Amino acid sequence: MVTSIILINVERTKINTVAEQIAELPGISEVYSVSGNYDLIAIARVTSNEALADLVTRKLLGIDSIVKTETMLAFKAFSRHDLEDMFQIGME
């Protein structure tokens, strides 16, 4: 499982619409509207680096109102929950 955090800037009048579009994409587990330098943060959990590349460079690119993204790859998760098992449900 590859987990990444995607920081997203969006045209101001389209934040909610874009958040809903991103949340529908396969591989996106959560989308948050946030304060600060970015408008949205998406958490992606995919099966491989190739799947992440496809998500970021093809699927997100297809959403018109996204102005900028910055993708951070997670190395290790620190959690009281077994995240790996939780997100394996329904994965191929």
C-alpha positions, 0 to 999 in steps of 0.5 A, a space after each residue: 500500500 502506498 499512502 500519500 498526502 496531496 496538497 491542493 490549490 483550487 480556484 476560490 469559487 470551486 473549492 467545494 465542487 473540486 473537493 467532491 470530485 476528488 473524493 469520488 476518485 478511486 484511491 482517494 480515502 479522504 479530502 479535507 478543506 483546510 486553512 493556510 497555504 492550501 485549499 484542500 488536502 487529499 489522502 490517497 491510498 493506492 496499491 503501487 507507485 504507478 497507481 499513484 502516478 496515474 492518480 496524480 498525473 492523469 485523474 487529478 489533471 482532469 479536474 479543471 479548477 485545480 491550480 496547483 498540487 504538491 504530493 508527499 509520499 508517506 514513509 511510515 504510519 504511526 497510529 493506534 489503528 491498524 491502517 493497513 488492514 483497514 484500507 485493504 478491504 476492497 483492494 485488488 
